[in-house]
Amino acid sequence: MVTRRSFVWQGLVTSTSMLLAGMTGISFSQSARATEDRCWQMPDEGAPHAATWMAFGASAEIWEPHLLPVVQENLALVAKTIAAFEPVNMLVREEDSELAARLSGPSVKLLVHPIDDLWIRDTGPVFVISASGALGGVGFNFNGWGNKQEHERDADVAEFVTDYVHAEFIRSALILEGGGIEVDGEGTAIITESCVLNSNRNPGVSKAECEEELKRLLGLEKIIWLPGIAGKDITDGHTDFYARFTHPGTVVTGLEQDPSSFDYAITRRHLDILRAATDAKGRRLKVVTLEGPSTIRQTYASDDFAAGYINFYLCNDAVIAPQFGDKRTDRNTHAILQEQFIDREIIQLNIDGIAAGGGGIHCATQQQSLVNHNHPIAIAVVGNTQI
């Protein structure tokens, strides 16, 4: 049942090693020198937020005409729901600003800026905090998921957002997207090989080089690699459709029940890996499965419809999650999320328009970490390597 974005701009760019070589304009040694005087850590999503970032980016150039109005309504609904718990900043093209203001209302702050699409989880910065309490934004050189979609304007989003909040912009030597990274805030990450080690992003880059760069920039001590699956959707299998930390030591993972789905076998392989894994603290992971819906509403059903509950978003005091009209699995998801987040309100939204475009609530949001200068985070130093 879980399917995701197809290659909506097929044939736009041929991905080759020659094309991607040197795309970031920064080497691993340069990246190391740029961060050697400061240690960074990516907080877990459940840590306090200063704000949520979104993009009112659906356009007629990319989205099918019948989906465009409903996805815009969905984006406004998500933004207004989150705005009841924390500030929401939404990027919008100038020509769409009046519509976005009408749909989103006064609780959402709109910022006019050129954008291609709405997936700010992938285009925006990954916010990190230094040991001294400085805020940074890591730019991972968004290239349209391996040059599958037009992205010239979205490639600028990470730096724009970072500069807007007066944070330090940190450009990585890697090409990847925020949806491919899941962290527990205590040194552990879950990442899919199919995305980060894909030649359409990082040709010739080894797993060891990826780990070194990610550990340095995100404060990681251990990366749990899931195989993922490349070439089946535009993201090449992002982590945030497969596994999410609810707390350090606890992961919820999707389990595809349709044997005909390309995710059927891979979600079971992921489940085996996660059940055998330990985190950076040496804890064996507790793994909770979150079954996807067996039926969905048919109004916007398509082969690209992303019917997965794993793509929820944590904001201050709430969990914003999808519901798909399958009463049994919608209720089951609510119950599991409430068990995992006992102090948060669980809010389920109909986001069928966004799902029909192959994404979810998490894909359309990006958290800006709250810096607490009175309680700077502790960042480990392992050997001679700053983590």
VEXGUMAR-576318 format. One record per residue (C-alpha): residue number from 1; x negated, y, z negated; residue in one letter. Coordinates in pm, whole numbers, plus 50000, padded with zeros to 5 digits. Example, Ala and Ser with C-alpha at 12.3 -4.5 7.8 and 13.67 -1.06 7.14 Angstrom:
# residues 2
<1, <48770, 49550, 49220>, 'A'>
<2, <48633, 49894, 49286>, 'S'>
This chain:
# residues 387
<1, <50000, 50000, 50000>, 'M'>
<2, <49719, 50247, 49926>, 'V'>
<3, <49608, 50410, 50249>, 'T'>
<4, <49421, 50734, 50298>, 'R'>
<5, <49331, 51007, 50543>, 'R'>
<6, <49260, 50893, 50894>, 'S'>
<7, <49015, 51072, 51119>, 'F'>
<8, <49242, 51362, 51208>, 'V'>
<9, <48976, 51527, 51426>, 'W'>
<10, <48851, 51215, 51602>, 'Q'>
<11, <48575, 51284, 51846>, 'G'>
<12, <48504, 51630, 51701>, 'L'>
<13, <48139, 51559, 51635>, 'V'>
<14, <47932, 51248, 51699>, 'T'>
<15, <47752, 51163, 51375>, 'S'>
<16, <47392, 51074, 51438>, 'T'>
<17, <47082, 51074, 51227>, 'S'>
<18, <46933, 51343, 51451>, 'M'>
<19, <47232, 51569, 51392>, 'L'>
<20, <47230, 51527, 51016>, 'L'>
<21, <46855, 51539, 50962>, 'A'>
<22, <46762, 51856, 50780>, 'G'>
<23, <47125, 51969, 50754>, 'M'>
<24, <47090, 52072, 50390>, 'T'>
<25, <46779, 52279, 50459>, 'G'>
<26, <46633, 52165, 50127>, 'I'>
<27, <46407, 51872, 50043>, 'S'>
<28, <46420, 51655, 49733>, 'F'>
<29, <46096, 51812, 49610>, 'S'>
<30, <46241, 52162, 49658>, 'Q'>
<31, <46556, 52059, 49473>, 'S'>
<32, <46345, 51927, 49184>, 'A'>
<33, <46150, 52252, 49161>, 'R'>
<34, <46472, 52453, 49166>, 'A'>
<35, <46602, 52277, 48856>, 'T'>
<36, <46286, 52183, 48669>, 'E'>
<37, <46322, 52471, 48423>, 'D'>
<38, <46685, 52398, 48337>, 'R'>
<39, <46868, 52078, 48239>, 'C'>
<40, <47224, 52040, 48360>, 'W'>
<41, <47513, 51812, 48270>, 'Q'>
<42, <47850, 51757, 48433>, 'M'>
<43, <48117, 51742, 48158>, 'P'>
<44, <48389, 51482, 48190>, 'D'>
<45, <48714, 51608, 48335>, 'E'>
<46, <48888, 51584, 48000>, 'G'>
<47, <48653, 51841, 47843>, 'A'>
<48, <48799, 52193, 47806>, 'P'>
<49, <48847, 52391, 48127>, 'H'>
<50, <48811, 52763, 48187>, 'A'>
<51, <49027, 52725, 48498>, 'A'>
<52, <49141, 52500, 48780>, 'T'>
<53, <49055, 52584, 49140>, 'W'>
<54, <49278, 52498, 49435>, 'M'>
<55, <49305, 52590, 49804>, 'A'>
<56, <49627, 52677, 49988>, 'F'>
<57, <49456, 52538, 50292>, 'G'>
<58, <49696, 52325, 50495>, 'A'>
<59, <49703, 52460, 50850>, 'S'>
<60, <49882, 52390, 51176>, 'A'>
<61, <49547, 52314, 51339>, 'E'>
<62, <49498, 52007, 51118>, 'I'>
<63, <49835, 51912, 50969>, 'W'>
<64, <50131, 51777, 51163>, 'E'>
<65, <50413, 52034, 51198>, 'P'>
<66, <50667, 51835, 50997>, 'H'>
<67, <50422, 51799, 50706>, 'L'>
<68, <50295, 52155, 50686>, 'L'>
<69, <50589, 52313, 50494>, 'P'>
<70, <50619, 52029, 50245>, 'V'>
<71, <50247, 52011, 50169>, 'V'>
<72, <50245, 52386, 50105>, 'Q'>
<73, <50536, 52341, 49865>, 'E'>
<74, <50351, 52052, 49699>, 'N'>
<75, <50038, 52264, 49650>, 'L'>
<76, <50241, 52542, 49492>, 'A'>
<77, <50418, 52292, 49263>, 'L'>
<78, <50087, 52144, 49145>, 'V'>
<79, <49941, 52490, 49090>, 'A'>
<80, <50241, 52616, 48891>, 'K'>
<81, <50246, 52299, 48680>, 'T'>
<82, <49877, 52331, 48590>, 'I'>
<83, <49914, 52706, 48529>, 'A'>
<84, <50137, 52630, 48230>, 'A'>
<85, <49826, 52485, 48062>, 'F'>
<86, <49528, 52680, 48200>, 'E'>
<87, <49445, 52951, 48457>, 'P'>
<88, <49467, 52850, 48823>, 'V'>
<89, <49270, 53023, 49098>, 'N'>
<90, <49384, 52941, 49450>, 'M'>
<91, <49196, 53025, 49769>, 'L'>
<92, <49418, 53131, 50056>, 'V'>
<93, <49372, 53257, 50410>, 'R'>
<94, <49484, 53618, 50454>, 'E'>
<95, <49759, 53519, 50695>, 'E'>
<96, <49903, 53272, 50440>, 'D'>
<97, <49877, 53494, 50133>, 'S'>
<98, <50237, 53618, 50139>, 'E'>
<99, <50375, 53264, 50168>, 'L'>
<100, <50142, 53135, 49896>, 'A'>
<101, <50246, 53417, 49662>, 'A'>
<102, <50615, 53347, 49721>, 'R'>
<103, <50581, 52972, 49662>, 'L'>
<104, <50334, 52983, 49372>, 'S'>
<105, <50472, 53279, 49177>, 'G'>
<106, <50289, 53512, 48939>, 'P'>
<107, <50124, 53243, 48725>, 'S'>
<108, <49875, 53148, 49000>, 'V'>
<109, <49591, 53385, 49094>, 'K'>
<110, <49537, 53403, 49470>, 'L'>
<111, <49197, 53484, 49621>, 'L'>
<112, <49179, 53559, 49993>, 'V'>
<113, <48893, 53366, 50152>, 'H'>
<114, <48847, 53177, 50482>, 'P'>
<115, <48919, 52803, 50446>, 'I'>
<116, <48981, 52508, 50676>, 'D'>
<117, <49180, 52269, 50454>, 'D'>
<118, <49305, 52209, 50102>, 'L'>
<119, <49066, 51945, 49962>, 'W'>
<120, <48873, 52161, 49715>, 'I'>
<121, <48763, 51857, 49512>, 'R'>
<122, <48532, 51790, 49806>, 'D'>
<123, <48455, 52140, 49929>, 'T'>
<124, <48423, 52324, 49599>, 'G'>
<125, <48131, 52328, 49355>, 'P'>
<126, <48073, 52058, 49097>, 'V'>
<127, <48048, 52260, 48777>, 'F'>
<128, <47769, 52179, 48533>, 'V'>
<129, <47653, 52326, 48202>, 'I'>
<130, <47296, 52372, 48083>, 'S'>
<131, <47168, 52285, 47737>, 'A'>
<132, <47158, 52658, 47658>, 'S'>
<133, <47519, 52707, 47767>, 'G'>
<134, <47475, 52848, 48117>, 'A'>
<135, <47731, 52759, 48384>, 'L'>
<136, <47616, 52624, 48718>, 'G'>
<137, <47788, 52514, 49034>, 'G'>
<138, <47630, 52239, 49244>, 'V'>
<139, <47679, 52264, 49617>, 'G'>
<140, <47662, 51926, 49791>, 'F'>
<141, <47653, 52059, 50149>, 'N'>
<142, <48004, 51962, 50260>, 'F'>
<143, <47990, 51834, 50620>, 'N'>
<144, <48350, 51735, 50685>, 'G'>
<145, <48313, 51380, 50546>, 'W'>
<146, <48041, 51297, 50796>, 'G'>
<147, <48153, 51543, 51065>, 'N'>
<148, <48499, 51393, 51105>, 'K'>
<149, <48683, 51725, 51070>, 'Q'>
<150, <48626, 52095, 51137>, 'E'>
<151, <48458, 52241, 50826>, 'H'>
<152, <48262, 52557, 50905>, 'E'>
<153, <48466, 52769, 50661>, 'R'>
<154, <48501, 52498, 50396>, 'D'>
<155, <48121, 52457, 50391>, 'A'>
<156, <48105, 52804, 50229>, 'D'>
<157, <48359, 52737, 49954>, 'V'>
<158, <48120, 52594, 49692>, 'A'>
<159, <47890, 52895, 49699>, 'E'>
<160, <48178, 53144, 49711>, 'F'>
<161, <48352, 52996, 49406>, 'V'>
<162, <48025, 52970, 49211>, 'T'>
<163, <47936, 53332, 49285>, 'D'>
<164, <48288, 53447, 49199>, 'Y'>
<165, <48259, 53313, 48843>, 'V'>
<166, <47901, 53447, 48811>, 'H'>
<167, <47753, 53100, 48770>, 'A'>
<168, <47418, 52980, 48903>, 'E'>
<169, <47447, 52820, 49244>, 'F'>
<170, <47243, 52500, 49275>, 'I'>
<171, <47209, 52356, 49623>, 'R'>
<172, <47145, 51982, 49627>, 'S'>
<173, <46936, 51794, 49879>, 'A'>
<174, <47225, 51547, 49916>, 'L'>
<175, <47538, 51564, 50130>, 'I'>
<176, <47844, 51431, 49948>, 'L'>
<177, <48179, 51534, 49802>, 'E'>
<178, <48316, 51583, 49453>, 'G'>
<179, <48574, 51310, 49504>, 'G'>
<180, <48289, 51061, 49527>, 'G'>
<181, <48166, 51134, 49173>, 'I'>
<182, <48327, 51019, 48846>, 'E'>
<183, <48150, 51086, 48514>, 'V'>
<184, <48217, 51018, 48148>, 'D'>
<185, <48031, 51324, 48017>, 'G'>
<186, <47791, 51103, 47822>, 'E'>
<187, <47546, 51014, 48096>, 'G'>
<188, <47741, 50758, 48301>, 'T'>
<189, <47874, 50795, 48653>, 'A'>
<190, <48070, 50571, 48889>, 'I'>
<191, <47991, 50632, 49257>, 'I'>
<192, <48076, 50448, 49579>, 'T'>
<193, <47792, 50340, 49806>, 'E'>
<194, <48017, 50363, 50114>, 'S'>
<195, <48031, 50740, 50075>, 'C'>
<196, <47701, 50862, 49931>, 'V'>
<197, <47471, 50610, 50099>, 'L'>
<198, <47645, 50649, 50435>, 'N'>
<199, <47424, 50751, 50728>, 'S'>
<200, <47683, 51009, 50830>, 'N'>
<201, <47587, 51203, 50518>, 'R'>
<202, <47242, 51100, 50397>, 'N'>
<203, <47057, 50913, 50673>, 'P'>
<204, <46735, 50750, 50558>, 'G'>
<205, <46793, 50839, 50193>, 'V'>
<206, <46748, 50547, 49954>, 'S'>
<207, <46966, 50461, 49658>, 'K'>
<208, <46671, 50544, 49429>, 'A'>
<209, <46638, 50892, 49582>, 'E'>
<210, <47013, 50949, 49542>, 'C'>
<211, <46998, 50842, 49180>, 'E'>
<212, <46703, 51070, 49106>, 'E'>
<213, <46879, 51371, 49254>, 'E'>
<214, <47215, 51301, 49086>, 'L'>
<215, <47058, 51228, 48749>, 'K'>
<216, <46870, 51557, 48760>, 'R'>
<217, <47165, 51770, 48868>, 'L'>
<218, <47448, 51607, 48671>, 'L'>
<219, <47274, 51492, 48351>, 'G'>
<220, <47315, 51123, 48426>, 'L'>
<221, <47133, 50831, 48270>, 'E'>
<222, <47315, 50548, 48447>, 'K'>
<223, <47506, 50516, 48773>, 'I'>
<224, <47747, 50227, 48826>, 'I'>
<225, <47764, 50172, 49201>, 'W'>
<226, <48080, 50038, 49358>, 'L'>
<227, <48056, 49918, 49719>, 'P'>
<228, <48363, 50107, 49841>, 'G'>
<229, <48453, 50062, 50205>, 'I'>
<230, <48335, 50278, 50494>, 'A'>
<231, <48516, 50368, 50814>, 'G'>
<232, <48870, 50298, 50693>, 'K'>
<233, <48959, 50651, 50586>, 'D'>
<234, <48811, 50995, 50636>, 'I'>
<235, <48629, 50993, 50300>, 'T'>
<236, <48465, 50651, 50348>, 'D'>
<237, <48608, 50538, 50015>, 'G'>
<238, <48589, 50803, 49744>, 'H'>
<239, <48554, 50694, 49383>, 'T'>
<240, <48859, 50892, 49270>, 'D'>
<241, <49089, 50652, 49454>, 'F'>
<242, <48930, 50350, 49286>, 'Y'>
<243, <48818, 50416, 48928>, 'A'>
<244, <48844, 50693, 48669>, 'R'>
<245, <48713, 50734, 48316>, 'F'>
<246, <48985, 50807, 48063>, 'T'>
<247, <48733, 50820, 47777>, 'H'>
<248, <48367, 50725, 47747>, 'P'>
<249, <48365, 50346, 47759>, 'G'>
<250, <48712, 50315, 47916>, 'T'>
<251, <48799, 50309, 48286>, 'V'>
<252, <49128, 50280, 48471>, 'V'>
<253, <49095, 50114, 48808>, 'T'>
<254, <49331, 50074, 49099>, 'G'>
<255, <49443, 49728, 49202>, 'L'>
<256, <49586, 49686, 49550>, 'E'>
<257, <49862, 49424, 49557>, 'Q'>
<258, <49920, 49411, 49933>, 'D'>
<259, <49704, 49128, 50079>, 'P'>
<260, <49718, 49293, 50421>, 'S'>
<261, <49554, 49612, 50295>, 'S'>
<262, <49185, 49676, 50353>, 'F'>
<263, <49166, 49768, 49984>, 'D'>
<264, <49300, 49433, 49859>, 'Y'>
<265, <48965, 49255, 49842>, 'A'>
<266, <48754, 49559, 49757>, 'I'>
<267, <48962, 49660, 49456>, 'T'>
<268, <48915, 49310, 49316>, 'R'>
<269, <48541, 49331, 49379>, 'R'>
<270, <48534, 49666, 49199>, 'H'>
<271, <48726, 49516, 48909>, 'L'>
<272, <48467, 49240, 48870>, 'D'>
<273, <48179, 49491, 48878>, 'I'>
<274, <48337, 49723, 48624>, 'L'>
<275, <48429, 49443, 48384>, 'R'>
<276, <48066, 49329, 48384>, 'A'>
<277, <47921, 49679, 48354>, 'A'>
<278, <47783, 49868, 48057>, 'T'>
<279, <47759, 50245, 48032>, 'D'>
<280, <47462, 50468, 47947>, 'A'>
<281, <47519, 50403, 47576>, 'K'>
<282, <47508, 50026, 47626>, 'G'>
<283, <47883, 49979, 47576>, 'R'>
<284, <48064, 49714, 47780>, 'R'>
<285, <48335, 49898, 47970>, 'L'>
<286, <48697, 49846, 47875>, 'K'>
<287, <48883, 49826, 48207>, 'V'>
<288, <49255, 49898, 48245>, 'V'>
<289, <49422, 49821, 48578>, 'T'>
<290, <49672, 50063, 48727>, 'L'>
<291, <49887, 49888, 48986>, 'E'>
<292, <49996, 50090, 49286>, 'G'>
<293, <50359, 50116, 49399>, 'P'>
<294, <50512, 49839, 49605>, 'S'>
<295, <50758, 50080, 49766>, 'T'>
<296, <50751, 50451, 49843>, 'I'>
<297, <51003, 50709, 49959>, 'R'>
<298, <51026, 50682, 50335>, 'Q'>
<299, <51071, 51048, 50433>, 'T'>
<300, <50699, 51108, 50485>, 'Y'>
<301, <50577, 50748, 50495>, 'A'>
<302, <50296, 50677, 50739>, 'S'>
<303, <49986, 50463, 50779>, 'D'>
<304, <49785, 50742, 50615>, 'D'>
<305, <50007, 50776, 50305>, 'F'>
<306, <49793, 50765, 49989>, 'A'>
<307, <50010, 50577, 49742>, 'A'>
<308, <49768, 50548, 49452>, 'G'>
<309, <49813, 50654, 49090>, 'Y'>
<310, <49438, 50671, 49017>, 'I'>
<311, <49417, 51017, 49177>, 'N'>
<312, <49554, 51199, 48869>, 'F'>
<313, <49411, 51524, 48730>, 'Y'>
<314, <49326, 51616, 48372>, 'L'>
<315, <49387, 51976, 48272>, 'C'>
<316, <49392, 52127, 47925>, 'N'>
<317, <49646, 51931, 47717>, 'D'>
<318, <49807, 51753, 48013>, 'A'>
<319, <49768, 51483, 48277>, 'V'>
<320, <49912, 51571, 48617>, 'I'>
<321, <49989, 51250, 48805>, 'A'>
<322, <50190, 51145, 49110>, 'P'>
<323, <50511, 50946, 49126>, 'Q'>
<324, <50624, 50770, 49441>, 'F'>
<325, <50982, 50660, 49376>, 'G'>
<326, <50898, 50303, 49268>, 'D'>
<327, <51073, 50313, 48931>, 'K'>
<328, <50883, 50018, 48787>, 'R'>
<329, <50531, 50134, 48873>, 'T'>
<330, <50610, 50501, 48811>, 'D'>
<331, <50719, 50409, 48456>, 'R'>
<332, <50425, 50175, 48411>, 'N'>
<333, <50182, 50447, 48515>, 'T'>
<334, <50339, 50696, 48275>, 'H'>
<335, <50313, 50445, 47989>, 'A'>
<336, <49949, 50356, 48061>, 'I'>
<337, <49843, 50717, 48096>, 'L'>
<338, <50022, 50806, 47772>, 'Q'>
<339, <49840, 50524, 47594>, 'E'>
<340, <49510, 50652, 47728>, 'Q'>
<341, <49578, 51020, 47662>, 'F'>
<342, <49784, 51021, 47345>, 'I'>
<343, <49731, 51393, 47281>, 'D'>
<344, <49821, 51508, 47633>, 'R'>
<345, <50153, 51559, 47805>, 'E'>
<346, <50197, 51327, 48104>, 'I'>
<347, <50362, 51507, 48397>, 'I'>
<348, <50444, 51316, 48715>, 'Q'>
<349, <50513, 51509, 49035>, 'L'>
<350, <50649, 51424, 49378>, 'N'>
<351, <50356, 51516, 49605>, 'I'>
<352, <50463, 51312, 49907>, 'D'>
<353, <50346, 51579, 50151>, 'G'>
<354, <49991, 51577, 50013>, 'I'>
<355, <49998, 51197, 49996>, 'A'>
<356, <50113, 51178, 50358>, 'A'>
<357, <49793, 51363, 50445>, 'G'>
<358, <49593, 51091, 50276>, 'G'>
<359, <49509, 51260, 49947>, 'G'>
<360, <49636, 51328, 49599>, 'G'>
<361, <49645, 51572, 49311>, 'I'>
<362, <49283, 51511, 49212>, 'H'>
<363, <49169, 51570, 49572>, 'C'>
<364, <49344, 51909, 49572>, 'A'>
<365, <49197, 52038, 49243>, 'T'>
<366, <48856, 52116, 49095>, 'Q'>
<367, <48793, 52193, 48729>, 'Q'>
<368, <48580, 52483, 48611>, 'Q'>
<369, <48418, 52379, 48284>, 'S'>
<370, <48458, 52599, 47977>, 'L'>
<371, <48123, 52707, 47835>, 'V'>
<372, <48108, 52711, 47455>, 'N'>
<373, <47805, 52920, 47367>, 'H'>
<374, <47844, 52836, 46998>, 'N'>
<375, <47817, 52463, 47065>, 'H'>
<376, <47579, 52402, 47357>, 'P'>
<377, <47584, 52050, 47496>, 'I'>
<378, <47318, 51798, 47410>, 'A'>
<379, <47121, 51679, 47712>, 'I'>
<380, <46891, 51384, 47677>, 'A'>
<381, <46527, 51375, 47778>, 'V'>
<382, <46416, 51027, 47881>, 'V'>
<383, <46040, 50986, 47909>, 'G'>
<384, <45907, 51274, 48118>, 'N'>
<385, <46233, 51310, 48309>, 'T'>
<386, <46484, 51571, 48201>, 'Q'>
<387, <46835, 51429, 48216>, 'I'>
